[in-house]
Amino acid sequence: MDADQYHQNTILEGVHNMACSISCKEKIKLKVLFVTTAFPRWKDDGRGAFIYEMANAIRNAGCSIKVVAMHSPGVKEYEEIEGIEVFRPRYLPDKWEVLRRDSAGIPYAWKTYPFAKLEIIPFVIKHLIAVMKNKKEVDVIHAHWTLSAAVVMLSQFINSKPFVITVHGSDVFQGLQNPIFRFISRIVLMTAKFVITPSKALAEKIIDLGIEPNRVKIISNGINLSPIKTTKREPIILFVGSIVESKGVKDLFEAFLRISKINTLVELVFIGEGKEIVGLKLAAQKSNVKNRIHFLGALPHSETIEWMGKSRILVLPSYQEGQGVVLLEAMSVGTPCIGSKVGGIPEIIDNKNGWLFTAGDINELSKILLEALNDEQLWKEKSDYCLEFIKKFSWDQIGRKLIDIYYQCTIR
């Protein structure tokens, strides 16, 4: 079955289950457990912010929700955030916990810290114990990323609960390259009631693994549509995300060096952490435009949104991408985006709200950057369309779609 047929079938199935879902909603207030390796460590933290927003949307829709998340150094093991209980079981002493030490995530930690892979063992044990304790009274478990889903699968031997998994991209594109992880991931995905993906491109990857198309659901990530005050636009090209090779950061850096000779006002800003940041900083220092290239590190989420609001353009030049939440965030403040034609990016960016280019083609990226900087009328048209386009990604809508999936789990 091809992707178009799959998409049509999921729509028909959703209509078929609508009546059942409505009748169940009148009787049951669902209790949901999120299990995730990424979640904000404190208020306004950018790490896993969209997972918190998703949980909050589900809570606002009438469900009760708990979260079991990975512990990070210096973070509370338990707290309640706006009615959401959050459990972060410590798996090692703070000074040894490295799996979420950096915002670039677990794959980056494995490549950076020699003993990071060994830490998976105590993490899985402590995570499993926390899941076992907190799942007793829940109706549905929603795991995020395949590592957390594997823990949920292990917990099913006692007091089994229906669970769904959302794959976000890195766990598929990077994890499946390893034969062992690919084998484990396939077992985990086959165990879940449903596999949720944020994009059609990612859904096709999951179906290629042998997962039945009618168990794969496409539900985008959402965005907070609360009014955000934007400041005066500045000639800034912005990148937000993990500063790693697969994100195409070297290509963006090179493209900037080329156009900086033509546009003498434009600046390049990187927000995020990652392995490539050291090399890029050295290259910037050796360039003639070192004062126009800025590395801000990981910022609070609100500050990141402010930077999006004053930047001319946001660029996501990835070689692989599940969807790209930063694209939605940038568009929510009227900032057009440039993205590569990979993964779920073309499902967000079109010629009305931004520009697409072939991943790795620095010449094409350079030309588009100049057009975005110089054509005021075109930029204004794309900016205005961003604000209309983004309305269909409200968390309220996304939350309702997720709850429909949860109810389907409870009636099957």
Contacts in CASP RR format, 6 or more apart in sequence:
PFRMAT RR
TARGET T0000
AUTHOR 0000-0000-0000
METHOD contacts of the structure
MODEL  1
MDADQYHQNTILEGVHNMACSISCKEKIKLKVLFVTTAFPRWKDDGRGAF
IYEMANAIRNAGCSIKVVAMHSPGVKEYEEIEGIEVFRPRYLPDKWEVLR
RDSAGIPYAWKTYPFAKLEIIPFVIKHLIAVMKNKKEVDVIHAHWTLSAA
VVMLSQFINSKPFVITVHGSDVFQGLQNPIFRFISRIVLMTAKFVITPSK
ALAEKIIDLGIEPNRVKIISNGINLSPIKTTKREPIILFVGSIVESKGVK
DLFEAFLRISKINTLVELVFIGEGKEIVGLKLAAQKSNVKNRIHFLGALP
HSETIEWMGKSRILVLPSYQEGQGVVLLEAMSVGTPCIGSKVGGIPEIID
NKNGWLFTAGDINELSKILLEALNDEQLWKEKSDYCLEFIKKFSWDQIGR
KLIDIYYQCTIR
1 9 0 8 1.000
1 207 0 8 1.000
1 213 0 8 1.000
3 200 0 8 1.000
3 203 0 8 1.000
3 204 0 8 1.000
3 207 0 8 1.000
5 213 0 8 1.000
6 203 0 8 1.000
6 207 0 8 1.000
6 213 0 8 1.000
6 214 0 8 1.000
6 216 0 8 1.000
7 200 0 8 1.000
7 218 0 8 1.000
9 213 0 8 1.000
9 214 0 8 1.000
10 213 0 8 1.000
10 214 0 8 1.000
10 216 0 8 1.000
10 217 0 8 1.000
10 218 0 8 1.000
13 214 0 8 1.000
14 404 0 8 1.000
17 404 0 8 1.000
17 407 0 8 1.000
17 408 0 8 1.000
17 411 0 8 1.000
18 404 0 8 1.000
20 407 0 8 1.000
20 408 0 8 1.000
20 411 0 8 1.000
21 404 0 8 1.000
21 407 0 8 1.000
21 408 0 8 1.000
21 411 0 8 1.000
24 407 0 8 1.000
24 410 0 8 1.000
24 411 0 8 1.000
25 403 0 8 1.000
25 407 0 8 1.000
28 139 0 8 1.000
28 407 0 8 1.000
28 410 0 8 1.000
29 62 0 8 1.000
29 63 0 8 1.000
29 64 0 8 1.000
30 63 0 8 1.000
30 64 0 8 1.000
30 139 0 8 1.000
30 140 0 8 1.000
30 403 0 8 1.000
30 406 0 8 1.000
30 407 0 8 1.000
30 410 0 8 1.000
31 63 0 8 1.000
31 64 0 8 1.000
31 65 0 8 1.000
31 66 0 8 1.000
31 137 0 8 1.000
31 138 0 8 1.000
31 139 0 8 1.000
31 140 0 8 1.000
32 58 0 8 1.000
32 63 0 8 1.000
32 64 0 8 1.000
32 65 0 8 1.000
32 66 0 8 1.000
32 138 0 8 1.000
32 139 0 8 1.000
32 140 0 8 1.000
32 141 0 8 1.000
32 142 0 8 1.000
32 406 0 8 1.000
33 65 0 8 1.000
33 66 0 8 1.000
33 67 0 8 1.000
33 68 0 8 1.000
33 131 0 8 1.000
33 134 0 8 1.000
33 135 0 8 1.000
33 138 0 8 1.000
33 140 0 8 1.000
33 141 0 8 1.000
33 142 0 8 1.000
33 161 0 8 1.000
34 51 0 8 1.000
34 55 0 8 1.000
34 65 0 8 1.000
34 66 0 8 1.000
34 67 0 8 1.000
34 68 0 8 1.000
34 69 0 8 1.000
34 141 0 8 1.000
34 142 0 8 1.000
34 143 0 8 1.000
34 144 0 8 1.000
35 67 0 8 1.000
35 68 0 8 1.000
35 69 0 8 1.000
35 127 0 8 1.000
35 131 0 8 1.000
35 141 0 8 1.000
35 142 0 8 1.000
35 143 0 8 1.000
35 144 0 8 1.000
35 148 0 8 1.000
35 149 0 8 1.000
35 151 0 8 1.000
35 152 0 8 1.000
36 48 0 8 1.000
36 51 0 8 1.000
36 67 0 8 1.000
36 68 0 8 1.000
36 69 0 8 1.000
36 70 0 8 1.000
36 143 0 8 1.000
36 144 0 8 1.000
36 145 0 8 1.000
36 148 0 8 1.000
37 69 0 8 1.000
37 70 0 8 1.000
37 99 0 8 1.000
37 100 0 8 1.000
37 106 0 8 1.000
37 144 0 8 1.000
37 145 0 8 1.000
37 147 0 8 1.000
37 148 0 8 1.000
38 47 0 8 1.000
38 48 0 8 1.000
38 51 0 8 1.000
38 69 0 8 1.000
38 70 0 8 1.000
38 100 0 8 1.000
38 105 0 8 1.000
38 144 0 8 1.000
38 145 0 8 1.000
39 47 0 8 1.000
39 48 0 8 1.000
39 51 0 8 1.000
39 52 0 8 1.000
39 67 0 8 1.000
39 69 0 8 1.000
39 70 0 8 1.000
39 86 0 8 1.000
39 88 0 8 1.000
40 46 0 8 1.000
40 47 0 8 1.000
40 48 0 8 1.000
40 49 0 8 1.000
40 51 0 8 1.000
40 52 0 8 1.000
40 301 0 8 1.000
41 47 0 8 1.000
41 72 0 8 1.000
41 74 0 8 1.000
41 75 0 8 1.000
42 75 0 8 1.000
43 81 0 8 1.000
44 300 0 8 1.000
44 301 0 8 1.000
44 302 0 8 1.000
45 300 0 8 1.000
45 301 0 8 1.000
46 103 0 8 1.000
46 298 0 8 1.000
46 299 0 8 1.000
46 300 0 8 1.000
46 301 0 8 1.000
46 304 0 8 1.000
47 72 0 8 1.000
47 100 0 8 1.000
47 103 0 8 1.000
47 298 0 8 1.000
49 301 0 8 1.000
50 221 0 8 1.000
50 222 0 8 1.000
50 325 0 8 1.000
51 144 0 8 1.000
52 81 0 8 1.000
52 84 0 8 1.000
53 222 0 8 1.000
53 224 0 8 1.000
53 395 0 8 1.000
54 221 0 8 1.000
54 222 0 8 1.000
54 395 0 8 1.000
54 398 0 8 1.000
54 399 0 8 1.000
54 402 0 8 1.000
55 65 0 8 1.000
55 67 0 8 1.000
55 84 0 8 1.000
56 82 0 8 1.000
56 84 0 8 1.000
56 395 0 8 1.000
57 395 0 8 1.000
57 396 0 8 1.000
57 398 0 8 1.000
57 399 0 8 1.000
57 402 0 8 1.000
58 65 0 8 1.000
58 399 0 8 1.000
58 402 0 8 1.000
58 403 0 8 1.000
59 65 0 8 1.000
59 82 0 8 1.000
59 83 0 8 1.000
59 84 0 8 1.000
60 396 0 8 1.000
61 396 0 8 1.000
61 399 0 8 1.000
61 400 0 8 1.000
61 403 0 8 1.000
63 403 0 8 1.000
63 406 0 8 1.000
65 84 0 8 1.000
65 85 0 8 1.000
66 84 0 8 1.000
66 85 0 8 1.000
66 86 0 8 1.000
66 87 0 8 1.000
66 134 0 8 1.000
66 138 0 8 1.000
67 84 0 8 1.000
67 85 0 8 1.000
67 86 0 8 1.000
67 87 0 8 1.000
68 87 0 8 1.000
68 88 0 8 1.000
68 89 0 8 1.000
68 127 0 8 1.000
68 130 0 8 1.000
68 131 0 8 1.000
68 134 0 8 1.000
69 86 0 8 1.000
69 87 0 8 1.000
69 88 0 8 1.000
70 88 0 8 1.000
70 99 0 8 1.000
70 100 0 8 1.000
70 123 0 8 1.000
70 127 0 8 1.000
71 77 0 8 1.000
71 88 0 8 1.000
71 89 0 8 1.000
71 90 0 8 1.000
71 91 0 8 1.000
71 97 0 8 1.000
71 100 0 8 1.000
71 126 0 8 1.000
72 88 0 8 1.000
72 97 0 8 1.000
72 100 0 8 1.000
72 101 0 8 1.000
73 94 0 8 1.000
73 95 0 8 1.000
73 97 0 8 1.000
73 101 0 8 1.000
74 94 0 8 1.000
75 88 0 8 1.000
76 88 0 8 1.000
77 87 0 8 1.000
77 88 0 8 1.000
77 89 0 8 1.000
77 90 0 8 1.000
78 85 0 8 1.000
78 86 0 8 1.000
78 87 0 8 1.000
78 88 0 8 1.000
79 86 0 8 1.000
80 86 0 8 1.000
87 130 0 8 1.000
87 134 0 8 1.000
89 126 0 8 1.000
89 127 0 8 1.000
89 129 0 8 1.000
89 130 0 8 1.000
90 97 0 8 1.000
90 126 0 8 1.000
91 97 0 8 1.000
91 119 0 8 1.000
91 122 0 8 1.000
91 123 0 8 1.000
91 125 0 8 1.000
91 126 0 8 1.000
91 127 0 8 1.000
92 119 0 8 1.000
92 122 0 8 1.000
96 119 0 8 1.000
97 119 0 8 1.000
98 109 0 8 1.000
98 112 0 8 1.000
98 113 0 8 1.000
98 115 0 8 1.000
98 116 0 8 1.000
98 119 0 8 1.000
99 105 0 8 1.000
99 106 0 8 1.000
99 109 0 8 1.000
99 116 0 8 1.000
99 119 0 8 1.000
99 120 0 8 1.000
99 123 0 8 1.000
100 106 0 8 1.000
100 109 0 8 1.000
101 109 0 8 1.000
101 113 0 8 1.000
102 108 0 8 1.000
102 109 0 8 1.000
102 112 0 8 1.000
102 273 0 8 1.000
102 274 0 8 1.000
103 241 0 8 1.000
103 242 0 8 1.000
103 272 0 8 1.000
103 273 0 8 1.000
103 274 0 8 1.000
103 298 0 8 1.000
104 242 0 8 1.000
104 243 0 8 1.000
104 244 0 8 1.000
104 272 0 8 1.000
104 273 0 8 1.000
104 274 0 8 1.000
104 275 0 8 1.000
105 170 0 8 1.000
105 242 0 8 1.000
106 116 0 8 1.000
106 147 0 8 1.000
107 170 0 8 1.000
107 174 0 8 1.000
107 175 0 8 1.000
108 242 0 8 1.000
108 244 0 8 1.000
108 274 0 8 1.000
108 275 0 8 1.000
109 116 0 8 1.000
110 116 0 8 1.000
110 117 0 8 1.000
111 275 0 8 1.000
112 275 0 8 1.000
120 147 0 8 1.000
124 150 0 8 1.000
124 151 0 8 1.000
124 154 0 8 1.000
127 148 0 8 1.000
127 151 0 8 1.000
128 151 0 8 1.000
128 154 0 8 1.000
128 155 0 8 1.000
131 141 0 8 1.000
131 151 0 8 1.000
131 152 0 8 1.000
131 155 0 8 1.000
132 155 0 8 1.000
132 158 0 8 1.000
132 159 0 8 1.000
135 141 0 8 1.000
135 155 0 8 1.000
135 159 0 8 1.000
135 161 0 8 1.000
136 159 0 8 1.000
138 161 0 8 1.000
139 161 0 8 1.000
139 162 0 8 1.000
139 406 0 8 1.000
139 409 0 8 1.000
139 410 0 8 1.000
140 161 0 8 1.000
140 162 0 8 1.000
140 163 0 8 1.000
140 164 0 8 1.000
140 406 0 8 1.000
140 409 0 8 1.000
140 410 0 8 1.000
141 152 0 8 1.000
141 161 0 8 1.000
141 162 0 8 1.000
141 163 0 8 1.000
141 164 0 8 1.000
142 163 0 8 1.000
142 164 0 8 1.000
142 165 0 8 1.000
142 166 0 8 1.000
142 402 0 8 1.000
142 406 0 8 1.000
143 149 0 8 1.000
143 151 0 8 1.000
143 152 0 8 1.000
143 163 0 8 1.000
143 164 0 8 1.000
143 165 0 8 1.000
143 166 0 8 1.000
143 192 0 8 1.000
144 165 0 8 1.000
144 166 0 8 1.000
144 168 0 8 1.000
145 166 0 8 1.000
145 167 0 8 1.000
145 168 0 8 1.000
145 170 0 8 1.000
145 171 0 8 1.000
146 165 0 8 1.000
146 167 0 8 1.000
146 171 0 8 1.000
146 172 0 8 1.000
146 175 0 8 1.000
146 181 0 8 1.000
146 184 0 8 1.000
146 185 0 8 1.000
146 188 0 8 1.000
146 189 0 8 1.000
147 171 0 8 1.000
149 163 0 8 1.000
149 165 0 8 1.000
149 188 0 8 1.000
149 189 0 8 1.000
149 192 0 8 1.000
150 184 0 8 1.000
150 188 0 8 1.000
152 163 0 8 1.000
152 165 0 8 1.000
153 163 0 8 1.000
153 187 0 8 1.000
153 188 0 8 1.000
153 191 0 8 1.000
153 192 0 8 1.000
156 163 0 8 1.000
156 191 0 8 1.000
162 193 0 8 1.000
162 409 0 8 1.000
162 410 0 8 1.000
162 412 0 8 1.000
163 192 0 8 1.000
163 193 0 8 1.000
163 409 0 8 1.000
164 192 0 8 1.000
164 193 0 8 1.000
164 194 0 8 1.000
164 195 0 8 1.000
164 196 0 8 1.000
164 405 0 8 1.000
164 406 0 8 1.000
164 409 0 8 1.000
165 188 0 8 1.000
165 189 0 8 1.000
165 192 0 8 1.000
165 194 0 8 1.000
165 195 0 8 1.000
165 196 0 8 1.000
166 195 0 8 1.000
166 196 0 8 1.000
166 197 0 8 1.000
166 198 0 8 1.000
166 219 0 8 1.000
167 189 0 8 1.000
167 195 0 8 1.000
167 196 0 8 1.000
167 197 0 8 1.000
167 202 0 8 1.000
167 206 0 8 1.000
168 198 0 8 1.000
168 322 0 8 1.000
168 323 0 8 1.000
169 202 0 8 1.000
169 320 0 8 1.000
169 321 0 8 1.000
169 322 0 8 1.000
169 323 0 8 1.000
171 185 0 8 1.000
172 185 0 8 1.000
172 202 0 8 1.000
172 205 0 8 1.000
172 206 0 8 1.000
172 322 0 8 1.000
173 205 0 8 1.000
173 246 0 8 1.000
173 320 0 8 1.000
173 322 0 8 1.000
174 246 0 8 1.000
174 320 0 8 1.000
175 181 0 8 1.000
175 182 0 8 1.000
175 185 0 8 1.000
176 182 0 8 1.000
176 185 0 8 1.000
176 205 0 8 1.000
176 209 0 8 1.000
182 209 0 8 1.000
185 209 0 8 1.000
186 209 0 8 1.000
186 210 0 8 1.000
186 211 0 8 1.000
189 195 0 8 1.000
189 206 0 8 1.000
189 209 0 8 1.000
189 211 0 8 1.000
190 210 0 8 1.000
190 211 0 8 1.000
192 215 0 8 1.000
193 215 0 8 1.000
193 408 0 8 1.000
193 409 0 8 1.000
193 412 0 8 1.000
194 215 0 8 1.000
194 216 0 8 1.000
194 217 0 8 1.000
194 405 0 8 1.000
194 408 0 8 1.000
194 409 0 8 1.000
195 206 0 8 1.000
195 211 0 8 1.000
195 215 0 8 1.000
195 216 0 8 1.000
195 217 0 8 1.000
196 216 0 8 1.000
196 217 0 8 1.000
196 218 0 8 1.000
196 219 0 8 1.000
196 402 0 8 1.000
196 405 0 8 1.000
197 203 0 8 1.000
197 206 0 8 1.000
197 216 0 8 1.000
197 217 0 8 1.000
197 218 0 8 1.000
197 219 0 8 1.000
197 322 0 8 1.000
198 218 0 8 1.000
198 219 0 8 1.000
198 220 0 8 1.000
198 221 0 8 1.000
198 322 0 8 1.000
198 323 0 8 1.000
198 324 0 8 1.000
198 344 0 8 1.000
199 218 0 8 1.000
199 220 0 8 1.000
199 322 0 8 1.000
199 323 0 8 1.000
199 343 0 8 1.000
199 344 0 8 1.000
199 347 0 8 1.000
200 218 0 8 1.000
200 344 0 8 1.000
200 347 0 8 1.000
201 322 0 8 1.000
201 342 0 8 1.000
201 343 0 8 1.000
201 344 0 8 1.000
201 346 0 8 1.000
201 347 0 8 1.000
202 322 0 8 1.000
202 323 0 8 1.000
202 343 0 8 1.000
202 344 0 8 1.000
203 216 0 8 1.000
203 218 0 8 1.000
206 216 0 8 1.000
207 213 0 8 1.000
207 216 0 8 1.000
217 405 0 8 1.000
219 398 0 8 1.000
219 401 0 8 1.000
219 402 0 8 1.000
219 405 0 8 1.000
220 323 0 8 1.000
220 328 0 8 1.000
220 393 0 8 1.000
220 398 0 8 1.000
221 323 0 8 1.000
221 324 0 8 1.000
221 325 0 8 1.000
221 328 0 8 1.000
221 393 0 8 1.000
221 398 0 8 1.000
222 325 0 8 1.000
222 328 0 8 1.000
222 393 0 8 1.000
222 394 0 8 1.000
222 395 0 8 1.000
222 398 0 8 1.000
223 325 0 8 1.000
223 328 0 8 1.000
223 329 0 8 1.000
223 331 0 8 1.000
223 332 0 8 1.000
223 390 0 8 1.000
223 393 0 8 1.000
223 394 0 8 1.000
223 395 0 8 1.000
224 332 0 8 1.000
224 395 0 8 1.000
225 332 0 8 1.000
225 390 0 8 1.000
225 391 0 8 1.000
225 394 0 8 1.000
225 395 0 8 1.000
228 305 0 8 1.000
228 309 0 8 1.000
228 332 0 8 1.000
228 333 0 8 1.000
230 309 0 8 1.000
230 310 0 8 1.000
230 333 0 8 1.000
230 334 0 8 1.000
231 306 0 8 1.000
231 309 0 8 1.000
231 310 0 8 1.000
232 310 0 8 1.000
233 309 0 8 1.000
233 310 0 8 1.000
233 311 0 8 1.000
233 312 0 8 1.000
234 267 0 8 1.000
234 310 0 8 1.000
234 311 0 8 1.000
234 312 0 8 1.000
235 263 0 8 1.000
235 265 0 8 1.000
235 266 0 8 1.000
235 267 0 8 1.000
235 312 0 8 1.000
235 373 0 8 1.000
236 266 0 8 1.000
236 267 0 8 1.000
236 268 0 8 1.000
236 269 0 8 1.000
236 307 0 8 1.000
236 310 0 8 1.000
236 311 0 8 1.000
236 312 0 8 1.000
236 313 0 8 1.000
237 252 0 8 1.000
237 256 0 8 1.000
237 266 0 8 1.000
237 267 0 8 1.000
237 268 0 8 1.000
237 269 0 8 1.000
237 311 0 8 1.000
237 312 0 8 1.000
237 313 0 8 1.000
237 315 0 8 1.000
237 369 0 8 1.000
238 269 0 8 1.000
238 271 0 8 1.000
238 307 0 8 1.000
238 308 0 8 1.000
238 311 0 8 1.000
238 313 0 8 1.000
238 314 0 8 1.000
238 315 0 8 1.000
238 330 0 8 1.000
238 335 0 8 1.000
239 247 0 8 1.000
239 249 0 8 1.000
239 252 0 8 1.000
239 268 0 8 1.000
239 269 0 8 1.000
239 270 0 8 1.000
239 271 0 8 1.000
239 314 0 8 1.000
239 315 0 8 1.000
239 316 0 8 1.000
239 317 0 8 1.000
240 271 0 8 1.000
240 272 0 8 1.000
240 304 0 8 1.000
240 307 0 8 1.000
240 308 0 8 1.000
240 314 0 8 1.000
240 326 0 8 1.000
240 329 0 8 1.000
240 330 0 8 1.000
241 247 0 8 1.000
241 271 0 8 1.000
241 272 0 8 1.000
241 326 0 8 1.000
242 272 0 8 1.000
242 273 0 8 1.000
242 274 0 8 1.000
243 249 0 8 1.000
243 270 0 8 1.000
243 272 0 8 1.000
243 273 0 8 1.000
243 274 0 8 1.000
243 275 0 8 1.000
243 276 0 8 1.000
243 277 0 8 1.000
243 280 0 8 1.000
244 274 0 8 1.000
244 275 0 8 1.000
244 276 0 8 1.000
245 275 0 8 1.000
245 276 0 8 1.000
245 319 0 8 1.000
246 318 0 8 1.000
246 319 0 8 1.000
246 320 0 8 1.000
247 316 0 8 1.000
247 317 0 8 1.000
247 318 0 8 1.000
247 319 0 8 1.000
248 317 0 8 1.000
248 318 0 8 1.000
248 319 0 8 1.000
248 340 0 8 1.000
248 359 0 8 1.000
248 360 0 8 1.000
249 270 0 8 1.000
249 276 0 8 1.000
249 280 0 8 1.000
249 317 0 8 1.000
250 276 0 8 1.000
250 280 0 8 1.000
251 317 0 8 1.000
251 359 0 8 1.000
251 360 0 8 1.000
251 362 0 8 1.000
251 365 0 8 1.000
252 268 0 8 1.000
252 315 0 8 1.000
252 317 0 8 1.000
252 365 0 8 1.000
253 268 0 8 1.000
253 280 0 8 1.000
253 283 0 8 1.000
253 284 0 8 1.000
253 293 0 8 1.000
254 362 0 8 1.000
255 362 0 8 1.000
255 365 0 8 1.000
255 366 0 8 1.000
255 369 0 8 1.000
256 266 0 8 1.000
256 268 0 8 1.000
256 289 0 8 1.000
256 293 0 8 1.000
256 369 0 8 1.000
257 287 0 8 1.000
257 289 0 8 1.000
258 362 0 8 1.000
258 366 0 8 1.000
259 266 0 8 1.000
259 366 0 8 1.000
259 369 0 8 1.000
259 370 0 8 1.000
259 373 0 8 1.000
260 266 0 8 1.000
260 268 0 8 1.000
260 289 0 8 1.000
260 292 0 8 1.000
262 370 0 8 1.000
263 370 0 8 1.000
263 373 0 8 1.000
263 374 0 8 1.000
266 292 0 8 1.000
266 312 0 8 1.000
266 373 0 8 1.000
267 292 0 8 1.000
267 293 0 8 1.000
267 294 0 8 1.000
268 292 0 8 1.000
268 293 0 8 1.000
268 294 0 8 1.000
269 294 0 8 1.000
269 296 0 8 1.000
269 307 0 8 1.000
269 311 0 8 1.000
270 277 0 8 1.000
270 280 0 8 1.000
270 293 0 8 1.000
270 294 0 8 1.000
270 295 0 8 1.000
270 296 0 8 1.000
270 297 0 8 1.000
271 296 0 8 1.000
271 297 0 8 1.000
271 298 0 8 1.000
271 299 0 8 1.000
271 304 0 8 1.000
271 307 0 8 1.000
272 296 0 8 1.000
272 297 0 8 1.000
272 298 0 8 1.000
272 299 0 8 1.000
273 297 0 8 1.000
273 298 0 8 1.000
277 295 0 8 1.000
277 297 0 8 1.000
280 295 0 8 1.000
281 295 0 8 1.000
284 290 0 8 1.000
284 293 0 8 1.000
284 295 0 8 1.000
287 293 0 8 1.000
296 307 0 8 1.000
299 307 0 8 1.000
304 329 0 8 1.000
305 329 0 8 1.000
305 332 0 8 1.000
305 333 0 8 1.000
308 314 0 8 1.000
308 326 0 8 1.000
308 329 0 8 1.000
308 330 0 8 1.000
308 333 0 8 1.000
308 335 0 8 1.000
309 330 0 8 1.000
309 333 0 8 1.000
309 334 0 8 1.000
309 335 0 8 1.000
311 330 0 8 1.000
311 335 0 8 1.000
312 335 0 8 1.000
312 372 0 8 1.000
312 373 0 8 1.000
312 379 0 8 1.000
313 335 0 8 1.000
313 336 0 8 1.000
313 337 0 8 1.000
313 338 0 8 1.000
313 369 0 8 1.000
313 372 0 8 1.000
313 373 0 8 1.000
314 326 0 8 1.000
314 327 0 8 1.000
314 330 0 8 1.000
314 335 0 8 1.000
314 336 0 8 1.000
314 337 0 8 1.000
314 338 0 8 1.000
315 337 0 8 1.000
315 338 0 8 1.000
315 339 0 8 1.000
315 365 0 8 1.000
315 369 0 8 1.000
316 324 0 8 1.000
316 326 0 8 1.000
316 327 0 8 1.000
316 337 0 8 1.000
316 338 0 8 1.000
316 339 0 8 1.000
316 340 0 8 1.000
316 345 0 8 1.000
317 338 0 8 1.000
317 339 0 8 1.000
317 340 0 8 1.000
317 357 0 8 1.000
317 359 0 8 1.000
317 360 0 8 1.000
317 365 0 8 1.000
318 339 0 8 1.000
318 340 0 8 1.000
318 342 0 8 1.000
318 345 0 8 1.000
318 359 0 8 1.000
319 340 0 8 1.000
319 342 0 8 1.000
319 359 0 8 1.000
319 360 0 8 1.000
320 342 0 8 1.000
320 343 0 8 1.000
321 340 0 8 1.000
321 342 0 8 1.000
321 343 0 8 1.000
321 344 0 8 1.000
321 345 0 8 1.000
322 343 0 8 1.000
322 344 0 8 1.000
323 343 0 8 1.000
323 344 0 8 1.000
323 345 0 8 1.000
323 347 0 8 1.000
323 348 0 8 1.000
324 344 0 8 1.000
324 345 0 8 1.000
324 348 0 8 1.000
327 337 0 8 1.000
327 339 0 8 1.000
327 345 0 8 1.000
327 348 0 8 1.000
327 349 0 8 1.000
328 348 0 8 1.000
328 390 0 8 1.000
328 393 0 8 1.000
330 336 0 8 1.000
330 337 0 8 1.000
330 386 0 8 1.000
331 337 0 8 1.000
331 348 0 8 1.000
331 353 0 8 1.000
331 386 0 8 1.000
331 387 0 8 1.000
331 389 0 8 1.000
331 390 0 8 1.000
332 386 0 8 1.000
332 387 0 8 1.000
332 390 0 8 1.000
334 383 0 8 1.000
334 384 0 8 1.000
334 386 0 8 1.000
334 387 0 8 1.000
334 390 0 8 1.000
335 383 0 8 1.000
335 386 0 8 1.000
336 353 0 8 1.000
336 354 0 8 1.000
336 355 0 8 1.000
336 372 0 8 1.000
336 379 0 8 1.000
336 382 0 8 1.000
336 383 0 8 1.000
336 386 0 8 1.000
337 348 0 8 1.000
337 349 0 8 1.000
337 353 0 8 1.000
337 354 0 8 1.000
337 355 0 8 1.000
337 386 0 8 1.000
338 349 0 8 1.000
338 354 0 8 1.000
338 355 0 8 1.000
338 356 0 8 1.000
338 357 0 8 1.000
338 365 0 8 1.000
338 368 0 8 1.000
338 369 0 8 1.000
338 372 0 8 1.000
339 345 0 8 1.000
339 349 0 8 1.000
339 354 0 8 1.000
339 355 0 8 1.000
339 356 0 8 1.000
339 357 0 8 1.000
340 356 0 8 1.000
340 357 0 8 1.000
340 358 0 8 1.000
340 359 0 8 1.000
340 360 0 8 1.000
341 356 0 8 1.000
341 357 0 8 1.000
341 358 0 8 1.000
341 359 0 8 1.000
342 359 0 8 1.000
345 356 0 8 1.000
346 356 0 8 1.000
349 355 0 8 1.000
349 356 0 8 1.000
350 356 0 8 1.000
352 381 0 8 1.000
352 382 0 8 1.000
352 385 0 8 1.000
352 389 0 8 1.000
353 382 0 8 1.000
353 385 0 8 1.000
353 386 0 8 1.000
353 389 0 8 1.000
354 372 0 8 1.000
354 382 0 8 1.000
354 386 0 8 1.000
355 368 0 8 1.000
355 371 0 8 1.000
355 372 0 8 1.000
357 364 0 8 1.000
357 365 0 8 1.000
357 368 0 8 1.000
358 364 0 8 1.000
371 378 0 8 1.000
372 378 0 8 1.000
372 379 0 8 1.000
END
